[in-house]
Amino acid sequence: KRQLGRENRHRQNRDMTGHVHCLVHPGTPTQQQKEVLRWICSPQGGNSSCRGIRPGGHHFHPNTTMHHLEWAMSNYHEMHENDANFGYRSCWFGGVAYLQPPPRNLLFLASSNVTKEPALALSGEYAWNLGHHDNLAPGGSMEYTATAISAVCDRKVKTQFMIQVMAVSSASRIQGEVAFDFEGDGIFDRTEIYHVADLGGGDVSSYTRKSAGMEVVGAAFKDMKNGAVRMRLFNTGEDHCKIFHAIEAAPSYVTIPYFPY
């Protein structure tokens, strides 16, 4: 079993708190910070003028790389958080950044800073490890769980996910399911079973809701009170595959149709 951490929509946190910041993970090398800042402020990259952190700008002081980068990332996130298929990536930057306060309905694959074990993890407390992966043997499964979730069902949206998978050969196949325990009693009231997807051998591909049909077992959605969400991934093929936490700028994630209380 693996633990799921929680990330929710920036928009909801802004309504609740008034301020959301895109921050630099502690320990990020200064050179890496400079590269991200250069990209955000370039016409070829983030296409942001970054006037606020240039000499004479209102946010130039304190004149440190981290301060300038956090201002630039937060500004970039605010500009792009509502773009189609881009919101979850607008405070990511290859794993350098995380949202504060953290969201609670966007669940990322990551590694625990303490145990180094795989997890779907709360942004500020886990290290994003590009290239880190979990091996999935033929007939095997991986389980990721988030607990202590209290949230209001959003019936306008659906469960979404994008899992980065590398197949060892064309004989690799993957199947996923997302289950919901609405009351935290250990009984999963609703399970969404997604169809098997064939994987191309030797290449990284994205296993998504769009690439797999879905069947539902159990109850309709309702509000969660100290509930849980569980994602299981099954290797239904004849060869190994690897579940990547993140590939370059694309993390593996699950989005659940809920708003936080």
Backbone hydrogen bonds in HBPLUS format (Angstrom, degrees):
<---DONOR---> <-ACCEPTOR-->    atom                        ^
c    i                          cat <-CA-CA->   ^        H-A-AA   ^      H-
h    n   atom  resd res      DA  || num        DHA   H-A  angle D-A-AA Bond
n    s   type  num  typ     dist DA aas  dist angle  dist       angle   num
A0002-ARG N   A0143-GLU O   2.63 MM 141  5.69 122.2  1.96 132.0 150.7     1
A0145-THR N   A0002-ARG O   2.61 MM 143  5.97 147.1  1.71 142.0 151.7     2
A0120-LEU N   A0003-GLN O   2.62 MM 117  5.99 149.8  1.71 134.2 144.9     3
A0004-LEU N   A0145-THR O   1.92 MM 141  4.40 143.5  1.02 145.4 131.8     4
A0005-GLY N   A0120-LEU O   1.36 MM 115  4.78 115.9  0.58 110.8 150.0     5
A0007-GLU N   A0106-LEU O   2.80 MM  99  4.33 103.7  2.38 113.8 133.8     6
A0106-LEU N   A0007-GLU O   1.68 MM  99  4.33 173.4  0.68 164.3 167.5     7
A0012-GLN N   A0009-ARG O   3.09 MM   3  5.49 123.2  2.43 105.8 118.3     8
A0013-ASN N   A0009-ARG O   3.27 MM   4  6.70 161.6  2.31 153.4 158.2     9
A0014-ARG N   A0010-HIS O   2.89 MM   4  6.14 156.0  1.94 158.9 166.4    10
A0015-ASP N   A0011-ARG O   3.16 MM   4  6.44 156.0  2.22 145.1 150.5    11
A0016-MET N   A0012-GLN O   3.17 MM   4  6.44 144.0  2.30 141.9 151.6    12
A0016-MET N   A0013-ASN O   3.09 MM   3  5.02 121.3  2.45  92.0 107.0    13
A0017-THR N   A0013-ASN O   2.79 MM   4  5.88 158.4  1.83 158.3 163.4    14
A0018-GLY N   A0014-ARG O   2.78 MM   4  4.70 143.8  1.91 124.2 135.5    15
A0021-HIS N   A0100-GLN O   2.78 MM  79  5.20 170.0  1.78 148.8 152.1    16
A0100-GLN N   A0021-HIS O   2.81 MM  79  5.20 149.8  1.90 154.8 162.5    17
A0023-LEU N   A0098-TYR O   2.82 MM  75  5.41 159.4  1.86 167.4 160.3    18
A0098-TYR N   A0023-LEU O   2.94 MM  75  5.41 141.9  2.08 141.5 151.6    19
A0025-HIS N   A0096-VAL O   2.82 MM  71  5.73 167.8  1.83 173.0 169.5    20
A0028-THR N   A0025-HIS O   3.22 MM   3  5.91 148.8  2.32 143.8 142.9    21
A0032-GLN N   A0029-PRO O   3.09 MM   3  5.32 120.1  2.46 101.7 115.8    22
A0033-GLN N   A0029-PRO O   3.03 MM   4  6.42 153.9  2.10 150.7 158.7    23
A0034-LYS N   A0030-THR O   2.90 MM   4  6.21 155.6  1.96 151.6 158.0    24
A0035-GLU N   A0031-GLN O   3.07 MM   4  6.33 150.0  2.16 143.1 150.8    25
A0036-VAL N   A0032-GLN O   3.13 MM   4  6.41 157.8  2.18 149.5 154.4    26
A0037-LEU N   A0033-GLN O   2.96 MM   4  6.19 163.6  1.99 152.4 157.4    27
A0038-ARG N   A0034-LYS O   2.86 MM   4  6.01 157.4  1.91 147.2 153.5    28
A0039-TRP N   A0035-GLU O   3.05 MM   4  6.25 151.6  2.14 140.7 148.1    29
A0040-ILE N   A0036-VAL O   2.97 MM   4  6.27 164.5  1.99 156.8 159.9    30
A0041-CYS N   A0037-LEU O   3.09 MM   4  6.20 158.8  2.13 149.2 154.6    31
A0042-SER N   A0039-TRP O   3.23 MM   3  5.27 166.7  2.25 107.0 110.5    32
A0046-GLY N   A0039-TRP O   2.83 MM   7  5.97 164.4  1.86 130.2 135.6    33
A0048-SER N   A0040-ILE O   3.13 MM   8  6.02 150.3  2.22 157.9 164.5    34
A0045-GLY N   A0042-SER O   3.12 MM   3  5.24 147.1  2.24 102.2 111.8    35
A0047-ASN N   A0042-SER O   2.79 MM   5  5.26 146.3  1.91 161.9 152.7    36
A0053-ILE N   A0050-CYS O   3.18 MM   3  5.83 154.6  2.25 116.3 122.2    37
A0054-ARG N   A0051-ARG O   3.25 MM   3  5.21 166.5  2.27 105.2 109.1    38
A0059-HIS N   A0052-GLY O   2.76 MM   7  5.19 147.4  1.86 149.6 154.1    39
A0057-GLY N   A0054-ARG O   2.70 MM   3  5.27 158.1  1.74 152.3 154.4    40
A0060-PHE N   A0057-GLY O   3.30 MM   3  5.26 166.4  2.32 111.4 109.8    41
A0064-THR N   A0062-PRO O   2.88 MM   2  5.76 131.3  2.12 109.5  94.4    42
A0068-HIS N   A0064-THR O   3.06 MM   4  6.24 171.5  2.06 155.2 157.8    43
A0069-LEU N   A0065-THR O   2.84 MM   4  5.97 158.3  1.89 150.8 157.6    44
A0070-GLU N   A0066-MET O   2.91 MM   4  6.06 164.5  1.93 152.6 156.5    45
A0071-TRP N   A0067-HIS O   3.06 MM   4  6.27 155.8  2.12 148.8 155.2    46
A0072-ALA N   A0068-HIS O   2.96 MM   4  6.17 163.7  1.98 148.2 153.1    47
A0073-MET N   A0069-LEU O   2.76 MM   4  5.94 165.9  1.78 159.0 162.5    48
A0074-SER N   A0070-GLU O   3.03 MM   4  5.97 159.7  2.07 138.4 144.3    49
A0075-ASN N   A0071-TRP O   2.97 MM   4  6.12 157.5  2.02 148.5 154.8    50
A0076-TYR N   A0072-ALA O   2.90 MM   4  6.07 157.7  1.95 146.6 153.1    51
A0077-HIS N   A0073-MET O   2.82 MM   4  6.00 161.1  1.85 150.9 156.0    52
A0078-GLU N   A0074-SER O   3.03 MM   4  6.20 157.2  2.08 144.2 149.8    53
A0079-MET N   A0075-ASN O   3.12 MM   4  6.36 144.3  2.25 141.0 150.5    54
A0079-MET N   A0076-TYR O   3.11 MM   3  5.11 121.6  2.46  94.2 109.0    55
A0080-HIS N   A0076-TYR O   3.08 MM   4  6.30 141.8  2.23 147.3 157.5    56
A0081-GLU N   A0077-HIS O   2.81 MM   4  5.38 131.4  2.05 156.5 159.9    57
A0083-ASP N   A0080-HIS O   3.06 MM   3  5.28 166.3  2.08 114.4 118.7    58
A0086-PHE N   A0083-ASP O   3.13 MM   3  5.29 149.8  2.23 135.5 128.4    59
A0089-ARG N   A0086-PHE O   2.95 MM   3  5.38 138.1  2.13 112.4 124.8    60
A0090-SER N   A0087-GLY O   3.23 MM   3  5.34 158.2  2.28 104.6 111.2    61
A0095-GLY N   A0092-TRP O   2.96 MM   3  5.23 134.1  2.17 105.7 119.1    62
A0097-ALA N   A0092-TRP O   3.24 MM   5  5.07 177.1  2.24 140.3 139.5    63
A0096-VAL N   A0093-PHE O   3.28 MM   3  5.53 164.0  2.31 108.3 113.1    64
A0256-ILE N   A0105-ASN O   3.02 MM 151  5.44 159.2  2.07 152.3 158.9    65
A0107-LEU N   A0254-VAL O   2.72 MM 147  5.00 178.3  1.72 162.8 162.2    66
A0254-VAL N   A0107-LEU O   2.74 MM 147  5.00 145.2  1.86 141.8 153.2    67
A0121-ALA N   A0108-PHE O   2.63 MM  13  5.58 125.2  1.92 149.2 159.1    68
A0109-LEU N   A0252-SER O   3.01 MM 143  5.56 162.3  2.05 146.2 146.4    69
A0110-ALA N   A0119-ALA O   2.53 MM   9  5.24 151.5  1.61 165.7 171.7    70
A0119-ALA N   A0110-ALA O   2.91 MM   9  5.24 145.0  2.04 139.3 137.9    71
A0127-ALA N   A0111-SER O   3.12 MM  16  5.70 139.6  2.29 171.7 173.6    72
A0112-SER N   A0117-GLU O   3.00 MM   5  5.54 162.9  2.03 152.4 155.2    73
A0116-LYS N   A0112-SER O   2.89 MM   4  4.66 138.3  2.06 122.0 132.4    74
A0125-GLU N   A0122-LEU O   3.18 MM   3  5.79 150.5  2.27 119.7 127.9    75
A0132-HIS N   A0129-ASN O   3.03 MM   3  5.44 163.4  2.05 128.2 132.2    76
A0131-GLY N   A0246-ALA O   3.17 MM 115  6.05 170.9  2.17 153.8 155.8    77
A0245-HIS N   A0132-HIS O   2.93 MM 113  5.82 168.9  1.94 162.1 163.1    78
A0134-ASP N   A0243-ILE O   2.86 MM 109  5.08 151.4  1.95 135.9 143.3    79
A0243-ILE N   A0134-ASP O   2.85 MM 109  5.08 172.0  1.85 151.2 153.3    80
A0136-LEU N   A0241-CYS O   2.86 MM 105  5.35 159.7  1.90 173.7 167.7    81
A0241-CYS N   A0136-LEU O   3.07 MM 105  5.35 149.6  2.17 141.3 150.7    82
A0140-GLY N   A0137-ALA O   2.83 MM   3  5.08 157.2  1.88 135.6 136.7    83
A0139-GLY N   A0235-ASN O   2.87 MM  96  5.37 148.8  1.96 149.1 155.0    84
A0235-ASN N   A0140-GLY O   2.97 MM  95  5.60 168.4  1.98 159.9 161.3    85
A0142-MET N   A0233-LEU O   2.90 MM  91  5.27 148.1  2.01 145.4 155.8    86
A0233-LEU N   A0142-MET O   2.93 MM  91  5.27 156.6  1.98 149.4 156.7    87
A0144-TYR N   A0231-MET O   2.85 MM  87  5.19 160.6  1.88 154.4 160.9    88
A0231-MET N   A0144-TYR O   2.76 MM  87  5.19 161.5  1.79 155.7 161.8    89
A0146-ALA N   A0229-VAL O   2.79 MM  83  5.20 160.7  1.82 155.4 162.1    90
A0229-VAL N   A0146-ALA O   2.88 MM  83  5.20 152.7  1.95 144.3 152.8    91
A0149-ILE N   A0227-GLY O   3.01 MM  78  4.85 172.2  2.02 127.9 130.3    92
A0227-GLY N   A0149-ILE O   2.69 MM  78  4.85 146.5  1.80 147.7 136.6    93
A0151-ALA N   A0224-MET O   2.97 MM  73  5.19 143.3  2.11 126.4 136.5    94
A0224-MET N   A0151-ALA O   2.88 MM  73  5.19 157.3  1.93 151.8 158.3    95
A0152-VAL N   A0259-PHE O   2.60 MM 107  5.00 149.8  1.68 152.8 160.5    96
A0259-PHE N   A0152-VAL O   2.71 MM 107  5.00 158.8  1.75 148.0 155.1    97
A0154-ASP N   A0257-PRO O   2.83 MM 103  5.19 172.6  1.84 134.0 132.2    98
A0157-VAL N   A0154-ASP O   3.40 MM   3  6.19 173.3  2.41 121.3 123.0    99
A0160-GLN N   A0255-THR O   2.96 MM  95  5.02 163.5  1.99 144.4 149.6   100
A0255-THR N   A0160-GLN O   2.73 MM  95  5.02 172.3  1.73 147.0 149.1   101
A0162-MET N   A0253-TYR O   3.00 MM  91  5.53 157.8  2.05 150.2 153.6   102
A0253-TYR N   A0162-MET O   2.94 MM  91  5.53 151.6  2.02 138.9 146.8   103
A0163-ILE N   A0207-TYR O   2.92 MM  44  5.05 165.1  1.94 141.5 145.9   104
A0207-TYR N   A0163-ILE O   2.84 MM  44  5.05 170.4  1.85 151.3 151.2   105
A0244-PHE N   A0164-GLN O   2.79 MM  80  5.28 158.8  1.84 159.9 164.1   106
A0165-VAL N   A0205-SER O   2.86 MM  40  5.41 177.5  1.87 170.2 170.5   107
A0205-SER N   A0165-VAL O   2.76 MM  40  5.41 162.8  1.78 159.9 163.0   108
A0166-MET N   A0242-LYS O   2.92 MM  76  5.10 158.5  1.96 144.2 151.3   109
A0242-LYS N   A0166-MET O   2.81 MM  76  5.10 157.3  1.86 147.5 155.4   110
A0202-GLY N   A0167-ALA O   2.60 MM  35  5.48 157.1  1.65 144.6 150.8   111
A0168-VAL N   A0240-HIS O   3.14 MM  72  5.71 164.1  2.17 151.8 149.8   112
A0172-SER N   A0169-SER O   3.17 MM   3  5.86 157.9  2.22 121.7 122.7   113
A0238-GLU N   A0171-ALA O   2.79 MM  67  5.30 153.4  1.86 145.3 148.1   114
A0199-LEU N   A0172-SER O   3.20 MM  27  5.72 154.2  2.27 160.8 153.1   115
A0236-THR N   A0173-ARG O   3.14 MM  63  5.31 131.7  2.39 116.2 126.8   116
A0174-ILE N   A0197-ALA O   3.08 MM  23  5.48 162.1  2.12 150.8 155.4   117
A0197-ALA N   A0174-ILE O   2.86 MM  23  5.48 160.7  1.89 157.2 163.4   118
A0175-GLN N   A0234-PHE O   2.88 MM  59  5.07 147.0  1.99 144.7 152.3   119
A0234-PHE N   A0175-GLN O   2.70 MM  59  5.07 167.3  1.72 159.8 164.0   120
A0194-TYR N   A0176-GLY O   2.89 MM  18  5.39 159.6  1.93 159.8 165.0   121
A0177-GLU N   A0232-ARG O   2.94 MM  55  5.32 144.5  2.07 148.9 154.6   122
A0232-ARG N   A0177-GLU O   2.91 MM  55  5.32 161.4  1.95 153.0 159.2   123
A0178-VAL N   A0192-GLU O   2.96 MM  14  5.19 151.2  2.04 141.6 148.9   124
A0192-GLU N   A0178-VAL O   2.77 MM  14  5.19 172.1  1.78 151.3 154.0   125
A0179-ALA N   A0230-ARG O   2.79 MM  51  5.12 163.6  1.81 152.5 158.3   126
A0230-ARG N   A0179-ALA O   2.94 MM  51  5.12 162.0  1.97 145.5 149.3   127
A0180-PHE N   A0190-ARG O   2.74 MM  10  5.19 155.3  1.80 155.5 163.0   128
A0189-ASP N   A0180-PHE O   2.73 MM   9  5.89 121.3  2.08 143.2 153.3   129
A0190-ARG N   A0180-PHE O   3.25 MM  10  5.19 157.4  2.30 142.3 147.2   130
A0181-ASP N   A0228-ALA O   2.86 MM  47  4.94 174.5  1.86 147.9 149.4   131
A0228-ALA N   A0181-ASP O   2.91 MM  47  4.94 151.0  1.99 134.8 143.7   132
A0225-LYS N   A0182-PHE O   2.93 MM  43  6.30 159.9  1.97 171.1 173.9   133
A0219-ALA N   A0189-ASP O   2.94 MM  30  5.82 154.8  2.00 145.9 146.6   134
A0191-THR N   A0217-VAL O   2.88 MM  26  5.21 159.5  1.92 156.2 162.1   135
A0217-VAL N   A0191-THR O   2.88 MM  26  5.21 162.7  1.91 155.0 160.7   136
A0193-ILE N   A0215-GLU O   2.75 MM  22  5.13 160.6  1.78 164.3 165.1   137
A0215-GLU N   A0193-ILE O   2.81 MM  22  5.13 154.2  1.88 142.2 150.7   138
A0195-HIS N   A0213-GLY O   2.79 MM  18  5.12 154.1  1.85 138.0 142.2   139
A0211-SER N   A0208-THR O   3.11 MM   3  5.24 133.5  2.34  97.1 109.3   140
A0212-ALA N   A0209-ARG O   3.19 MM   3  5.29 162.2  2.22 105.2 110.4   141
A0252-SER N   A0245-HIS O   2.94 MM   7  5.38 161.8  1.97 141.4 137.1   142
A0247-ILE N   A0250-ALA O   2.93 MM   3  5.27 167.6  1.94 143.0 144.2   143
A0250-ALA N   A0247-ILE O   2.85 MM   3  5.27 166.5  1.87 135.5 137.7   144
A0258-TYR N   A0256-ILE O   2.86 MM   2  5.73 137.1  2.05 108.5  95.3   145
